[in-house]
């Protein structure tokens, strides 16, 4: 018997499974694909309780962009200092990382891309560019520590606290 699930009935490797599935005659186990193929079809785990179904519904809603052509991926950006930034002595920097793992790549993005996807974590920090060397190191280190509250491994990509220093 072949059917299709919208992600609310079965999981595969702990994630909602969306797609065709089949149940081999004489069994109750569902497998991926339109028909069972030894070594290729994977067993699906049924979603049993209401709370788990709600979680899957939320996951599916958040992940819905994945199944459209308008899938958002962050565009890497490096700040170009304006005269206003130089006069202010700081610039705002924006970072993002996929929310499903702290080991995913961290990307610096433009302000325009800040908080455009529910599947990503975002951090905005004030990056000081003018002042005494030790003062800049201290201020920017503190900003990175704050940013790590949103994106825990941000300190691994922001190690030069004097980056963008203007004098």
C-alpha positions as CSV (number, residue, x, y, z in Angstrom):
1,X,0.0,0.0,0.0
2,X,1.5,3.4,-1.0
3,X,0.5,6.7,0.6
4,X,1.8,10.2,1.1
5,X,2.5,12.0,4.4
6,X,2.7,15.7,5.0
7,X,5.2,15.3,7.9
8,X,2.6,14.8,10.7
9,X,2.4,11.0,10.7
10,X,6.0,9.8,10.6
11,X,9.6,10.8,11.3
12,X,12.9,9.7,9.7
13,X,16.0,10.1,11.8
14,X,14.1,12.2,14.3
15,X,12.8,14.7,11.7
16,X,9.3,14.9,10.2
17,X,9.1,12.9,7.0
18,X,7.3,14.4,4.1
19,X,6.9,12.2,1.0
20,X,5.7,8.9,-0.2
21,X,5.7,5.9,2.0
22,X,4.6,2.3,1.8
23,X,3.6,-0.5,4.1
24,X,4.7,-4.0,3.1
25,X,1.9,-6.5,3.0
26,X,1.6,-8.4,6.2
27,X,3.5,-5.8,8.3
28,X,2.7,-2.6,10.1
29,X,6.1,-0.9,9.4
30,X,6.1,2.1,7.1
31,X,9.1,2.6,4.8
32,X,10.2,5.5,2.6
33,X,9.4,5.5,-1.1
34,X,6.5,4.3,-3.2
35,X,7.5,0.7,-2.9
36,X,9.9,-1.3,-0.6
37,X,13.4,-1.6,-2.1
38,X,15.8,-3.7,0.0
39,X,18.8,-1.5,1.2
40,X,17.2,1.7,0.0
41,X,13.9,2.0,1.7
42,X,14.3,3.3,5.3
43,X,11.9,2.5,8.1
44,X,9.8,5.4,9.4
45,X,8.8,6.0,13.0
46,X,5.2,6.8,13.7
47,X,4.3,9.9,15.6
48,X,2.4,8.7,18.6
49,X,1.2,11.4,20.8
50,X,-0.5,14.8,20.5
51,X,2.5,16.8,21.9
52,X,4.8,15.2,19.4
53,X,2.4,16.0,16.6
54,X,2.4,19.7,17.7
55,X,6.2,19.8,17.6
56,X,6.2,18.3,14.1
57,X,3.6,20.9,13.0
58,X,5.8,23.7,14.3
59,X,8.9,22.2,12.6
60,X,7.0,21.8,9.4
61,X,5.8,25.4,9.5
62,X,9.3,26.7,10.2
63,X,10.8,24.5,7.6
64,X,8.2,25.2,5.0
65,X,10.5,27.6,3.1
66,X,12.7,24.5,2.3
67,X,10.1,23.1,0.0
68,X,9.7,26.4,-2.0
69,X,11.9,27.9,-4.7
70,X,12.4,31.0,-2.5
71,X,14.8,29.3,-0.1
72,X,16.8,31.9,1.9
73,X,20.5,31.5,2.3
74,X,22.6,34.2,4.0
75,X,24.9,36.2,1.8
76,X,28.3,36.9,3.2
77,X,29.0,40.5,3.9
78,X,31.9,42.6,5.1
79,X,31.2,46.1,6.4
80,X,32.4,49.1,4.4
81,X,32.8,52.0,6.8
82,X,30.9,55.2,6.0
83,X,31.9,58.7,7.1
84,X,29.0,58.4,9.6
85,X,30.4,55.2,11.0
86,X,33.8,56.9,11.4
87,X,32.3,60.0,13.0
88,X,30.3,57.8,15.4
89,X,33.4,55.6,16.2
90,X,31.5,52.4,15.8
91,X,29.6,50.3,13.2
92,X,26.8,47.7,13.8
93,X,27.7,44.2,12.6
94,X,25.2,41.4,11.9
95,X,25.7,37.7,12.1
96,X,23.6,34.6,11.5
97,X,23.8,30.8,12.0
98,X,21.3,28.0,11.2
99,X,19.4,27.4,14.5
100,X,19.5,23.6,14.4
101,X,23.2,23.3,15.5
102,X,25.8,25.4,17.1
103,X,28.4,23.9,14.8
104,X,26.8,25.3,11.6
105,X,28.7,28.0,9.7
106,X,28.4,31.5,11.1
107,X,28.0,34.2,8.4
108,X,28.4,38.0,8.7
109,X,25.4,39.5,6.9
110,X,24.1,43.0,6.0
111,X,21.5,44.8,8.1
112,X,19.0,44.1,5.3
113,X,19.2,40.3,5.9
114,X,19.0,40.6,9.7
115,X,16.2,38.4,11.1
116,X,14.7,37.3,7.7
117,X,14.3,33.6,8.6
118,X,12.9,31.7,11.6
119,X,15.3,28.9,10.9
120,X,18.4,31.0,11.7
121,X,19.8,32.6,14.9
122,X,20.9,36.3,14.6
123,X,23.2,38.5,16.5
124,X,23.8,42.3,16.2
125,X,26.8,43.8,17.9
126,X,28.2,47.3,18.2
127,X,31.7,47.2,16.9
128,X,34.0,50.0,18.0
129,X,36.5,51.3,15.4
130,X,37.9,54.5,17.0
131,X,39.8,54.8,20.2
132,X,42.9,53.6,22.1
133,X,44.0,50.1,21.3
134,X,43.3,48.5,24.7
135,X,40.0,50.3,25.0
136,X,38.9,48.9,21.6
137,X,40.0,45.4,22.5
138,X,38.0,45.5,25.8
139,X,34.9,47.0,24.2
140,X,34.8,44.7,21.2
141,X,35.5,41.6,23.3
142,X,32.6,42.5,25.6
143,X,30.3,42.9,22.5
144,X,31.4,39.5,21.2
145,X,30.6,38.0,24.6
146,X,27.1,39.5,24.3
147,X,26.8,38.2,20.8
148,X,27.7,34.7,22.0
149,X,24.4,34.7,24.0
150,X,22.6,34.4,20.6
151,X,25.3,32.6,18.6
152,X,27.5,30.7,21.0
153,X,30.5,30.1,18.8
154,X,30.7,33.7,17.5
155,X,34.0,34.3,19.4
156,X,35.7,31.7,17.1
157,X,35.2,33.9,14.1
158,X,35.7,37.3,15.7
159,X,39.2,37.1,17.2
160,X,40.8,40.3,16.0
161,X,39.2,42.9,18.2
162,X,41.0,45.7,16.3
163,X,39.5,44.7,13.0
164,X,38.2,47.8,11.1
165,X,40.1,50.2,13.5
166,X,40.4,53.6,11.7
167,X,43.5,55.1,13.4
